[in-house]
Amino acid sequence: MPGIDLDTCQRDGYQLLPGLLAEEDIGRAVGFFDHLDGAAEVASSYEPEYDEADGVRRLRKLRRLLWNDPRVWGPMLNRAGVPELAREVVGDGAAVVFHPAFLTPALVGTAVALHQDQALWTYEYPKAFSVWCAPTKGMQSAHGQGLFGLTTQLGTAITPAVTALLIVRQGWIGRLVMGALPAAAGLAAPAVARWAERTRRTGIAPVAQASA
């Protein structure tokens, strides 16, 4: 198992550990996801989410993998050395609390950036951290919505300040500006959607070519 440098991890907030999964386990993981993606129905215990394009629905996200299939994922995590990694970072009381997978099939699925699970912000999990494994190469061409996600986050962050500045300090002029902003965005949305549809590449790639 690749070793972790705690000083580097604490300084940068992350560390790359190439080779964490053996080739055999990469094949097992991809085969597992391909099987569920091709199934007529996925059990609700996985809490599945889907993306759809051109009438084709594909799996986007699965949850609670370890709890649904412990005989598959338990040995795989052990072989990758994840328990040892967790003990090194967290301590002897380390435990798995979430185990999702993002499938994002190319040209259908939306891109998923590396992130810390938001649930970790809600519960008291001292020293909690995320381990991301990529069985296949992720591509920016997977028809992602990274800009949308970024602008949404920025909007959430700056809206209170902008609202206070325009409405409280600028009076009726500020109110007009605040009303004009969403109106302009709404008027622009159809044109943006038409442009996106014209420039969107067609075709469905197998899950084995997507990131998970």
C-alpha positions in Angstrom: 0.0 0.0 0.0 1.3 3.5 -0.8 2.3 5.3 2.4 0.7 8.6 3.4 2.6 11.6 4.5 0.5 13.2 7.2 2.3 16.5 7.1 1.8 16.8 3.3 -1.9 15.8 3.7 -2.5 18.3 6.5 -0.7 21.1 4.5 -2.4 20.5 1.1 -5.7 19.0 2.3 -5.2 15.9 0.2 -2.6 13.4 -1.0 -2.4 11.2 -4.1 -1.8 7.5 -3.5 -1.3 5.9 -6.9 -1.7 2.1 -7.0 -4.0 1.8 -4.1 -6.2 -0.7 -5.9 -4.7 -3.7 -7.6 -5.5 -4.4 -11.2 -7.6 -7.4 -10.3 -9.7 -5.3 -7.9 -10.1 -2.6 -10.4 -11.6 -5.2 -12.8 -13.9 -6.5 -10.0 -15.1 -2.9 -9.2 -15.8 -2.0 -12.8 -17.6 -5.4 -13.4 -19.7 -4.8 -10.3 -20.9 -1.4 -11.5 -21.4 -2.6 -15.1 -23.7 -5.4 -13.7 -25.8 -3.0 -11.7 -26.0 -0.5 -14.5 -27.3 -3.2 -16.8 -29.8 -4.6 -14.3 -33.5 -4.1 -14.9 -33.8 -2.8 -11.3 -31.4 -1.7 -8.6 -32.3 -2.4 -4.9 -33.5 0.7 -3.1 -31.0 0.0 -0.3 -28.3 1.4 -2.7 -30.3 4.6 -2.9 -29.5 4.8 -6.6 -29.5 8.1 -8.6 -29.7 8.3 -12.4 -28.8 10.5 -15.3 -30.8 10.5 -18.6 -30.0 11.6 -22.1 -31.8 10.9 -25.4 -34.2 8.6 -23.6 -31.4 6.4 -22.1 -31.2 6.2 -18.3 -27.9 5.3 -16.7 -26.8 4.9 -13.1 -25.1 8.0 -11.7 -24.6 7.3 -8.0 -24.9 4.4 -5.6 -24.6 4.4 -1.8 -23.8 2.1 1.1 -21.8 -0.3 -1.0 -20.0 -1.9 1.9 -23.3 -2.6 3.7 -25.1 -4.0 0.7 -22.2 -6.2 -0.5 -19.7 -6.8 2.3 -18.3 -9.9 0.7 -17.3 -7.8 -2.4 -16.2 -4.6 -0.8 -14.8 -5.7 2.6 -11.9 -7.8 1.1 -11.3 -5.2 -1.6 -10.9 -2.4 1.0 -8.7 -4.6 3.1 -6.4 -5.5 0.2 -6.1 -1.9 -0.7 -4.9 -1.2 2.9 -7.7 1.3 3.6 -8.1 0.1 7.3 -4.4 0.7 7.9 -4.6 4.1 6.2 -7.6 5.0 8.4 -5.9 3.9 11.6 -2.8 6.0 10.7 -4.9 9.1 10.1 -7.8 8.7 12.6 -6.6 6.1 15.1 -7.6 2.7 16.3 -11.3 3.6 16.5 -11.5 4.4 12.7 -14.6 3.1 10.9 -16.3 3.4 7.5 -19.3 5.7 7.8 -20.1 6.3 4.1 -19.3 4.3 1.0 -20.8 5.7 -2.2 -19.8 5.4 -5.9 -20.2 8.0 -8.7 -20.5 6.3 -12.1 -21.0 9.4 -14.3 -21.2 7.5 -17.7 -19.7 9.6 -20.5 -22.0 11.9 -22.5 -24.8 11.1 -20.1 -23.5 11.5 -16.6 -22.6 14.8 -14.9 -19.0 15.3 -13.7 -18.3 14.9 -10.0 -15.3 16.8 -8.5 -13.4 15.4 -5.6 -15.1 16.6 -2.4 -15.7 15.9 1.2 -19.0 14.3 1.9 -21.4 17.0 3.1 -22.8 14.6 5.7 -19.5 14.9 7.5 -20.3 18.5 8.2 -23.5 17.5 10.0 -22.2 14.7 12.3 -19.5 14.6 14.9 -16.7 12.6 13.2 -13.4 13.8 14.5 -10.6 13.6 11.9 -12.9 12.2 9.3 -11.5 12.1 5.7 -12.5 10.8 2.3 -10.6 8.1 0.2 -11.3 8.4 -3.5 -10.5 5.5 -5.8 -10.8 5.9 -9.6 -11.1 2.4 -11.3 -11.3 4.1 -14.7 -10.0 7.4 -16.1 -12.3 10.3 -15.6 -12.7 12.7 -18.5 -13.8 16.3 -18.7 -15.7 15.3 -21.8 -18.1 13.4 -19.7 -20.7 16.1 -20.3 -20.3 17.5 -16.8 -21.8 20.6 -15.1 -18.8 21.8 -13.2 -19.5 25.5 -14.1 -23.1 25.2 -12.9 -22.0 23.7 -9.6 -19.3 26.4 -9.2 -21.7 29.3 -9.9 -24.3 27.8 -7.6 -21.7 27.7 -4.8 -20.6 31.3 -5.5 -24.1 32.5 -5.6 -24.9 30.9 -2.2 -21.8 32.6 -0.8 -22.2 36.1 -2.1 -26.0 36.5 -2.3 -26.5 37.7 1.4 -23.8 40.4 1.0 -25.2 41.5 -2.4 -28.7 41.5 -1.1 -27.8 43.7 1.9 -25.8 46.1 -0.3 -28.5 46.6 -3.0 -31.7 46.5 -1.0 -30.7 48.0 2.3 -28.2 50.6 1.1 -29.4 51.5 -2.4 -33.2 51.7 -1.8 -35.6 51.4 -4.8 -32.7 51.3 -7.3 -31.2 48.3 -5.6 -34.6 46.6 -5.6 -34.8 47.1 -9.4 -31.4 45.7 -9.9 -32.2 42.7 -7.7 -35.3 42.0 -9.7 -33.5 42.5 -13.0 -30.8 39.9 -12.3 -33.1 36.8 -12.1 -35.2 38.2 -14.9 -32.2 38.4 -17.2 -31.0 35.0 -16.2 -34.5 33.5 -17.0 -34.6 35.2 -20.4 -31.1 33.9 -21.2 -31.8 30.3 -20.1 -33.6 29.2 -23.4 -30.8 30.4 -25.6 -28.2 28.8 -23.4 -30.2 25.5 -23.4 -30.4 25.6 -27.2 -26.7 26.2 -27.5 -25.9 23.3 -25.1 -28.2 21.0 -27.1 -26.5 22.0 -30.4 -23.0 21.5 -29.1 -23.7 18.3 -27.1 -22.0 15.3 -28.5 -24.3 12.3 -28.9 -23.6 8.6 -28.2 -23.6 6.5 -25.0 -20.3 5.2 -23.6 -20.2 2.0 -21.5 -19.7 2.5 -17.7 -16.3 0.8 -18.1 -15.2 4.0 -19.8 -16.5 6.3 -17.1 -15.2 7.3 -13.7 -16.6 5.6 -10.6 
